[in-house]
Amino acid sequence: MHPEQLSRNPHRFSVRGSRELYYRSMQRAWEKVGKADSSEEKSRKRRLRVCVATCNRADYSKLAPIMFGIKAHPEDFELEVVVLGSHLIDDYGNTFRMIEQDDFDIGSKLHTIVRGEDEAAMVESVGLALVKLPDVLQRLQPDVLLVHGDRFDALALATAAALMNVRILHLEGGEVSGTIDDSIRHAISKLAHYHACCTRSAERHLIAMCEDHSRILLAGCPSYDKLLTAHHRDDYKDIIRSWLGEDVKELDYIVALQHPVTTDIKNSIKIYELMLDALISFNKPTLILFPNIDAGSKEMVRVMRKKGIERHPNFRAVKHVPFEQFIQLVSHAGCMIGNSSCGVREAGAFGTPVINLGTRQTGRETGENVLHVRDADTQNKIYHALELQFGKRYPCSKIYGDGNAVPRILKFLQTIDLDEPLQKTFCFPVVKDCNSQDIDHILETQSALAVDLGGTNLRVAVVSMKGKIVKKYIQPNPSTYEDRIQLILKMCSDAAVDAAVSLNCRVFGVGVSTGGRVNPHDGVILHSTKLIQEWSSVDIRTPISDTLHLPVWVDNDGNCAALAEKKFGQGRGVENFVTVITGTGIGGGIIQQGELVHGSTYCAAELGHIMVSLDGPECSCGSRGCIEAFASGSALQREAKRLHDEDDLLMEGMSLKNEEPVSAIHLVEASHRGNGKAEAILRTAGTALGVGIINILHTVNPSLVVLSGVLANFYENPVKNIIQQRALSSAHSIRVVTSDLEEPALLGAASMVLDYTTRRTY
C-alpha cells in the first residue's frame, strides 16, 4: 500500500474493541477510588463541566485517556471537546477524524493555524486562536479547562482561559527540555490553577517555581494508562506489515520522528538531513513520520522530498498513525530515532532502544534505553549510534507513569472547590525539596509489593519504606501451577491499583519470598518444598514483570527473613549475623559483610539440613539426623502424635476437642505440666538446634544469631545454654536474640525492592 493511502486510511484496523476494553478498565479503576458520597450529597452536587482542548495528534494521545474517563462517568462530569491547531489541516492528516471515530462529540472546531511554518506564522497562529477562543469559552462556560504540554496553541488556550476567569488544569508541567517549548510550558504553568505532572522531578520544579503544592498532583503520564495495557495486541504483526510492508518483521525496522527546533532551525534541519543520510546508508526498513507544524517543518519536508524518501524502497513516509497502532510499531521496533518526546517517554515503557538527536529533549528524564547524540554533526556519528542501538532490548522503564494516571486525575478533579477564590496564590520563598507529605491526593509513600508464597496461603502486601505493612491480602494457595500463577498476577495487579489510587503509595517493584531453592539472579524457583506442588523450575519474575511493568526480585523465604532483620529488625547495623527460622521447617539466612550469602548453587544457609546426628530420625530431605528432623514444628508434631497414640501425651487439665489435630503446641503444654517424655523430646530438640547453631558459629563466626518463627521464644534459652556448654570459649559472647518482626517473609521480600531503589539513579 502506498504511504499516501495509509495516511488517508489510518484506521484500517478497528479500534472500537480496544476502546471498549479501555472503557471497562477505566470503570474498574474508578470503582477502586472508592467514592463515599452519600445520596444526599450526590443530589446536591452538580456535574463538573470540563472542557478538553486538543491541538495536535501528540497531545490527543495524552488527553484521550482522560476524555474516556470523563465520558465514562456522566454522573460526575460533563465533557466539552474543542479541536484546533494542526488537527484540522489536511497536510497533517486531518487528525480530528480520529477524535470523531473515538465517539467524542466535538463542540467547536477552530481553524487557528496560519500557514507558513516559520516564526511569524507561529505568532500569528497564537493571535488568531486568541481572537476565536473567547466566543467558544463564553458559549461553553466550562468549570475547568484541560490544557496539555508546551505547544504554542496551548499557550493561546491558557492565556484566553486565564483572562476569562476559567480554571485551568495543566498536564505535564514542570518538565525540562530544549527549544522554545520550555518557555511555553513554564508560562502555561504560571497561568494554570492546578497541575497534574508526570515525575517527582517535575513536581519539585513546580514547587520551586512557587506553585502551591496543594494544587499539584503527581499523576504520571495519562498515555501510559493505555500503552502499558495495550501494547501486547495479538495483531501487532499485521500492523507492522500494513505500515511497512509484507516482508518486514518485528525488531527489524526503524521508527523515525524528528521535529524542528524553533530556537535553532538551521542546525535542526542539518541534523535532519544527516539523519536521513544515515538511515539510507543503514539500509533497514524505516517508518518515517512527517514533522509537526513548528517553524522549520516546511524546510524539513523539502529535504525529505529532495532525497526521494517518499519513493525510496526502504522508507514509508506517513503523516499520522493512530495511537493504538503507533504503540505497536514503537514497541516492536528495532530502534527509534529522532527528537520526539515519544522516544524519551513512551518508548521507555517497552524497552525499545532510542537514539535522541540534538537538543530538543535536553533535560528530560530518560531510561537507560536512550542513547543521546546531542552534537549530531556528522552522518558517521549517527550511523554509529544506529549500529550500537539497533536490535537491542532494555528493561522497561516507568519514569513517566505506572498506568494509573487517569483515576488519579479524575479524583483530583473532584476535589476542585468551585467556591474557592479563583485568584492564584504563589508560595514564597522557593521550596527546594518538599515531598508534599501533607497532601492526601499526591502519592507520598514510597513502597514495595511483597509476595509470600506459603504451602497453605498466598499473601501479598504493600510495604512502606519504613517497614510498615500498609495493606495485606491473603488467599488460599491453589494446588496447580496455572491457577497459582493466575492468582499471583491478579492479587499483585489489584494491590498495585489499590496502592496507586487509594493508599497514596508509589510502588517501586515486587519482591517474592518462597520456600525451596531459588536462583535470585534469574528469578527462577529451582526446587520448591513438598508443601508447594508443581513449583520447580518456575520463572516467576517474567510473568509478574510483564504484567505490572515493574522490576521483580525473588529469593528463598529464609534469605528473606535475614534481609528483613537486616533492614527492619535485630540485624540493623550488624555486619555479620545469622537468622534461623523455627517453624514448620527449619531455615534461615546468613549475612556476611552486610551482604546475603547465596552460595555457588544457591543452597547456602540451608540451616535446617545441618546434620547433628549420624543415625537420627529421617528428614524431609531424605537424609537422617538433620536439625529439621529434631527441632522443626513438623518433627515435634510427629513426636506429639506418637505420644498421643501411646496414650502418653495428655496430662491432667489437658484435652483434645473433637477432630482437633495433635500439634507441637500440645507437646510444649504437656512438658509444662510435667510430662517427662515430652520434656525429653523438647530437650533433645533444643540440644539439636543448639548444636546446629554451634556448627554455624564455628563456621562463619557471626556476631549475632536471630531466632525467628513460631518456636523462637521457646528455643531461645535452650540454645543459649547449649552454646555456653559446648561451643568454643571464643563463641560464648555471641548474642542470641528473638526476632520482634511479625512478618519477616513479607518484610524481607519488600526489602529487596526498597534497598535497590533507594540507591538507584536514572
N, C-alpha and C positions, 0 to 999 in steps of 0.2 A: 504494500500500500504506500502511495506517495505521501510524504510528510504533510503536504497541504491538506490532503484528505483526512489525515489523522487529526490535524488541528480543527477541521470543520466537524469532525465526528469524535469528539473526545470521550464520549460515554458509550463507546462500543460495548463495554462491559457494564451491566446494570449495577447500580449502587444501592438500589432500593432494599435488597436483602441486608446489606451491611448497615444501612441506615436504620432498619427496623431493629436489628440486633443492638445497635448503639442506643436506640430509644430504651430498649429493655434494660440494658446495663445501666443507663442513666437513672432509670426508675429505681433499680435495686440500690444503687449508691445513695440516691436521695433518701430512700427509706431508712438507710443506716444512719443518716444525720440525726434522726430521732426527734423531729419537731414535736414540741409538747404544748402547742397552742390548744387551749380549751375551745369548745364550740362557741362559747360566748365571745372569746377574743377573735376567733375567725370571722364571726359575723360583724364585728366592729371594725376590722382592719380591711381597708380597700387594697386592691391589687396594685403592685408597684409597676408603673409604666416605664419600661426600659426600652430605650432606642439604641439599636446597634447600627453603627455606620461602618461600612466596609468600602475600601478604596481600590483594592487590587487582589490578585489571586493569592498572594502570600499572606496578607492579613486575614483573608477569609478562612484560611486553613486553621488559624488560631481562634477566630471568632465563632466559626461554625459549631464546634462542640458546645460552647456556651449558649448559642442560639437554640440548639437542640434541647439543652437542659431547660431553658426558659420555656420553650414551647411545650415541653412535656409536663409543665406544672401551671396550667392556665388558672388554677385557683389562687395562685400566689403572684403571678406575673402577667403583664400584658406586653407583648413584643411588637415593636415597630422596627422595620428594616429600611434603612436608607442606603442607596447604592450610588457611588460617584467615582470619579477618577478613571483609571485605565480599564475598569470593568466594562465600560461602555464603548471601548474603542475596538474596531474590527481588527486592526493590526496586532492587537494584543489578545485576540481570541474571543472577544465579546463574552468574557467570563461571567457576566451577570446571569447567563443562561444556566450555569451550574447551580446558582442560588435558587433559581426557579425550579430546577429539576430536583432540588432538595426539599421542595414543597414549602418554601417560605414565600409569604406574600410581601412583595417589595412595595412599600408605601410610596417611595419617592425615588426617582432616577434623575440625578443631576449631572448634566454634561459640563464638567468643570475643567477639562484639560485643554489648554491652548497648545496646539501642535508647534513643533519646532525643536523639541528635545535639546534645548540649551538653557543656560542660566536664566535668561529673561523669560523664557516660556514657563519655567517653574514658578517664578514670581507672579507672572500674570495668571497662572492657574490658581495660585493661592488667593489672589484678588478676586477672580471670578467665583470661586467657591464661597468667599465671604459675602459676595453680592447675593448669591442664591440661597444660602443656608438660613438666613433669618426668617424667610417666609415658611420654610419647612418646619423649623423649630417652633414658630408661633402656632402653626396648624396642629402639630403633634402634641405640644405641651408635655414633653417627657419629664418624668421624675429624675431619671438618671440617663446620661449618655455614655455608652461604652466606646472608648477610643483606644485603638491599638498602636503601639510601636512608635515609629520615628520618621514617618513619611511626611512630605510637605502637605499632602492632603489632610493628614491627621492634625497637623498644626492649625490648618484653617478650621477644622471641626472644633478643636479645643478652644480656639480663640472666640469663635462665634458663640459657643455654649457658655463660656465664662462670662462674656459680656451680656448675655441674655439670662443670667442667673439660673442656669441649668447645672445641676450637679454632674460632675464628670468622674467616672471611674477609668483610670488609665491602666492599661495592661502592658506589662513588660517594661516598666520604668526602672530607672536606677542602673541599667546595664551600661557597659562601656564598649565602644567600638570606634572605628575610624570614620572618616569623611564627615560631611555636614550632618549626618544622621544623629551624631552625639549631641550636637547643639539643639537640634529639633526635639529630640527625645527629652532632654532635660528641661527645655522650655515648656513642653506639654506637662511634665511633672509639676512644674511650678503653677500651672493653670488648674491642674486637676485637684479635686477634693478628696479622692480616695485612690488607693493604689493596690494593684494585685501584681506582685512581682514573682520572678521565677526562681531566684537563687538567694542564698543567705548574703552573698556579697552585694547583690542588688539592693536587698533590704537595708543593709548598712549604709550603702551610698545614699539612699533616700533619706535615711535618718541624718546622715552627715550634711545633707542639703537642707536641713531644718524642717523637713516634713514631719507632721505629727504622727508618731509611730503607733498611736492607737487607731490610725486610719490606714495602716499598711498591712496587707495580707501577704504572707509568704505562701503562695498557692502552688507554684510550679507552672509549667507551660501547658495551656489547655490542649494544644495539639498532641501532647504526649498521652492524654486520656484515650485518644483514638489510635494513635500509631502503635502504642505498646500492646494493644489487643488485636489490631487489625493487620499487622504486617506478616502474619503467618497464614495468609489465604492459600487455599489449595490450588487456585488458578493462576498463581504468580508466573508460571512458565508460559501460559497463554498470553499474559500481559506483556512479558518480555518479548515474545515473538511478534505480537501485534505492533509494538512501538519500534522494534529494532530489526525485525526480520526473522524468517522461519529458522535459520541455521544458528542463531545466536543463543548461547547457553548462559545460565546463571554464573556469576563470578568471572565472566569472560567479556565484559563490556564496561564502558566508562559513561558516567553521567557528568556532563559539563554544564555549569551555570555561572556566568560571570556578569556582573553589573558594572556600570561606570562609577568611578569615584569622583564625585562632583567637585571636590576641592583640588583635584589633580587629574583633570580629564585627559590631558595629553599623555601622561605616563600610564594611566589605566588603559588607554587604547593600545599603547605599545605592548603592555603586558598581555592584553587580549590577543594581539597578533602573534606574539611569541607562544602563547598557549596553543593557538590553532596550529602553528607550525610543528610544535612538539607532538600534538595529538596526531597530526598527519604522519609524522615520522614513526610514532609508536605503533601505528598500524593495528589498532584494535577497534571493534565496533563502538561507536560513540553516539549517545543521545545528547544533543546539544539544544538547550532552550534559549530562546531569544532573550536579550537583556530587558530589564524593566524600562520605564519611561523616563528615567532621570536624564539630566543633561549629559550628552555624550553617547547616548544609546544609538542615535542615528548614525554616528561615525562607526560605532561597533558593527552595526548591521552592514554598513558599506564594506568594512574589512572582511566580514564573513562572506559576502557575495563576491568580492574581488578574488578570494581564494577558492571560490566554487564549492563552498561547504555544502550548500543545498543540493548539489548534484554529485557530490563525492560518494563513492560506493560505501565507504566506511561510516558515513555520518547520516543521522536522521535529525533534521533541524525542525523543531516544533515550537509553537507559541505558548501552548498551555497543555499540561497533563493534569487530569483530575487528581485531587489529593490522595484518594484511596489507592489509585494506581501508581502515583508517584512514590508512595511509601514502598510499594513492592519493588519498584525499579531501583530506588536507593538502597533498600535492604539487601538486595541480591546482586548489587553491582560489584565488579572487581575493584572499583575505585570511583571516588567523586572528586572533581577538580573545579576550581573557580574561587569566587569570593562571596558566595551566598551564605547567609546566616544558617541556612539549612545544613550546610556542611559542618559547622561547629556546634549546632544544636541537635537537630533531629537525627542526623546520621550517626551520632554517638550512641543512640539508643540501640542501634543494630550492630555496632562494632564494625561498620563499614569504613575502610581506610579513606582518608580525605587529604587532599593537597589544597591548602589555603594560600592563594596567591595575593601578594600585595598587602596593603594596609587597611582595607575596608573593614576587617573584623579585628583589628588590633585592640587588645584589651578584653576581648570576650573570654570567658572561662571555657576551656576545652578539655576533652578527654584525651587519652593517650593515642586515640585513633587519628588525630590531626597532626600532619606534618606541615609546618609553616615555611613558605618561601616568600618572605616579606620583600626581599630585594630581588624580584624576579626579572633580572635584567638580561638574561641570555636564554636562548632556546635550550641549550645544553643543560642548564641548571634545572629547568622544568622537566626535561626528558629524564634526567637522573632521578628526580623525585618520583616520576611515574614508575621507573624501574624499582625503586625502593618500596613503593606502596601497593602497586597493582597486585591483586590476588591475596593480600594479607587479610587476616581477620583479627579483630581486637575484642577484649571483653566489653560487654555492654556498659554504657555509662548513663547514669541518671542524674547528672548535674542539674538539668533543667526541668526535671519533673519526675513524678512517680506514678502517674496515671490517675490521680485523684484531685486534679486542679478544679474541675468544674463543680463537684459537690461543695468544695470549699468556697468557691466564688459565689455560688447560689446562696449558701448560708451567710456569707458576708453581705450580700445584697440585702438580705432580710434584716440585718442589724442596722441598716441605714435609717436614722430617725429623721423623717421629713420635717419634723417640728424644730429640729436644731437650727441655729442660725447658719445661714449659707456662707457667711464671711469666713474665709480661710484664716487659720492661725498658724504661725510658724513657731517652731521650738528652738529658742536660743538659750545658751550658746550651742555650738555644734556638739552633737553626741557622737563620740568617736567609736565606742564599742558597746552597743546596747543589745542585749539578747531578747528584749521585748517579753520578758517573762511575766509581765503583768497583763498581757492581752490574751483573752481566752480563745480568740479565733486564729491566733498565729501558732504554728507548730513550734513548740518551745522545748519539748523534752526529747533529747537525743536518746535513741533506744535501739534495741535489737529484738528480733523474733527468736525465741528459743524453743526447740523441739526436743522432747524426751520420749524416746521410743522404748517403752517397757513391755514386759511379757504380757501384762494384763491391760494396761491403759496406754493410750497415746495422748500426750499432753503438749500443748502449745501455749506459750506465754509471751506477753510483751514486757520486756525488762528494760528499765531505765539505766542511764549511765551510772547511777549511784547504787544499782543493785536492787532497786525496788521492783517487785512484780506488779505492774500496773493492772494487768488483767490476765486471767488464766482460763484456758479452755481444755476440757477433758472429754474424751470419747473412748469407748472400749476399742482395743486394738483388734482389727479384723484378722482373720486367720489366713487369708490368701494374699499373695503379692499384689495382685491387681487392685483389690479392694483397699489394701493398706496404702498403696501409692495414691490412689484417688482421694482417700480421706486426708492424708497428709497435705496434699495440694489444696484441697478445699478449706481445711482448717487454717492453713497458712494464708491463703488468699483472704478469707474472711477476717482473720486477725489483722492483716495488713491494712485493709479498708477501715476497720474499726480504729486502728492506731492513727491513721492519717486523718480521718474525718471526725471521729467522736472523742478520741482520747488526747488530742493535741500532741501526738508523738511523731517524730521523724525516724523511720526505721532505716538503719544503715545496712543491714544484712540479716542473714539467717544462720544460726548455729544449731547443729543437730547432735544430740547425745544418744548413743545406742549401745546395747550390750554387744559383746563379741570383739573380734579383731577388726580394726579399721585402718585403711590406708588414708591418712588425712590429706596427703598431697593431691591425690586424685579424687577424694570424696567418695571412696568405694568401701562398702562394708564387705570385707573378705569372708569372714566366718562369723555367724551370729550364734547366740546362745540357743540352747534347746527350747527355751520358752518362746522364741520368736521363729515360727516356722517359715519356710520359703524365703529366707532373708540372707542368702550368701551370694557373693559376687554381684552385689547390687550397687549400681551407680546412683546414689541418692542426690548428689549435688546437681546433676544436669537437669532433671525434671523440675526441681524447685527453682533453680536459677532461671530456666526458660519461662516458667510460669509467672514468677514475681519480678523478673528482671533485676535481681539483687544478687550480690555475691553470697556464697554459701560455704560454711565451714562444717566439717564432720569429724567427730572423734569418739573414742570409747568412753563409756559413762564413768569409768574410774578416773581416766585422764581429765574428764570434765570436772569431776569432783575436786581434783587437785587444783585445776585452774580457778574454780570458784573460791577455794580457800586462799589462793594467791592474790586474787583481786578484791574479794569482799570479806574474807574470814580470818582465821587464825594465822594464815601464812602471809598476810600483808607485810611487806618489808623484809621477809625472810628469804635469803638467797637459796638455801638448801633445806628442803623438808620433804616428808613423805606423807601422803594421805592414804589411810587404809579404810575401806568401806566394809562395814559389817552388816550385811543384810541377808537377803535370800541366798546370795553367794558372798564370796569374799573377793574384793577387787581393790583397785587403788591407782595412784599415780605418783610419779617421782619428779620433783623439781630440783634441778641442779644448775647452779649459777643463774638462777632466775628463769631458766628455760625448761619446758617439759621434755622428758626423755621418752622417745618412741622406740628406739632400737632399730636394728638393721631390717628386721622383718615385721616391725610394728607390734611385737608382743612383749616389749619391756613392761615392767610393772604388773605382770600377771601374778600379783602377790598371793592370790588365793591358791596358787598351784606350786608354791614353795613346799617341798617335801620335808616333813618334820618327823616322819617315822617310816621305816622300811617295810613294815607289814601292817600299816594302819588300815582303816576302812577304805572301801573303794570310793573314788572321787568321780564326779560327773565328767571329768576329762578323760577317764579310762585308766588313770594311774591309781596308786594307793598311797595313803599316808599324807595327802596334801592338807594344808591348813583348812581349806574349804570342807574337806571330808570330816573334820573335827568340830570346827567353830562356826560354820555358817548357819543361818536360820534353817536351811533345809536339813542340815545334819542334826541340829538339835530337835527339829520336828520329828525326824526319823527315830531318834532315841526316845523321845516322849511317847511316840506311838508304840514302840517296843515295850516300854514300861507299862503303858496302859493295857496292852494286850496281855501282859503277865500279871495284871492287877496290882502293880507296884507303883503306880503314879499318884493317884489321888490321895490326899491327906484329909484329915478332919477339917470340915469347913469348906472343902473344895467339891465342885460338882460340874458335870458337863450337861448343858442343855441338849434337848433332842436334836440330833444330827449336827451338833456343833463339832467342827473338826478339832482334833488334838493339834496343838501348836507348841512352838518353843516357849511361848508365854506361860503355858501350863507347867512346863518343866522348871522355869525360873520360880514360879509361885510355889511349886512343891518343894523346891530347895529351901525357900524362905521359911516354909512351915516345918522344916526339919527332916525332909525325906533324904536319907543318907545316899541312896542310889542316885537321885537327881543331883545331889551335891557333888558326888564323884564325877558324874558326866560333865557337869559345868566346870569343875576343877580341871578336868582333862582338856576341855575346850579352851579355857583360859590359858592353860600351860602351852597348848599347841600354838595358839595365836601369839603368845609372848615369845616363844622360841622362834617362830617365824619372823617376828619383828626384830629379834636379836640378830638373825641372819641378815636382815636388811641393814641394821645399824652397822654390822661388821663389814658390809659390802660397800655401801655408798656413804656411810658416816654423815647422815643429816644432822641438823641441829634441833629438829623438831619432828615429832610424829603426831599427826592429827587423826583421831579416830572419828569416823563418820558413820552414819547409818543408824538403824533402829536399835542395834545392840551395843552401840558405842558406850553409853553410860555404864552398862553392866560390865564391860570388859576393861574399863579404864584402870581400876585398881589392880585387878589380877595381872595385867600387862606390866604395870609399874613394878609390882613385886617380883615378877619373873626376871625383869631386866636387872633389878638390884641383886638377885640371887645368882644369875647365870651369865650375864654379859661381862665383857672385859671392863675393868675399872674405868677406862677412858670413856666408856659409853654410858656410865651411870648418870652423868649430868645432862644427858639429852632429855629434853622436855617431852612429855606425853600429855596431850590435851584432848578434850572432846570438842567436836565441831559445834558451833552455835548457829549454823546455817540450816534453814528448814528445807530448802530446795536446791541442794548442791548440783544436781544434774542440770537443771534448768539454768541456774546462775552460771555454771561453767560453760554451757553451750553459748549463753549470751556473751560471756567474757571473751570468747574467741572473736566475736564480731567487734565488740567495743574496744578491745585492746588494739585491734588493727586500725580501726577508723580514727582513733584519736591521734595516730601518728601518720596518717595518710594525707598527702597533699597532692593536688592536681597541678 
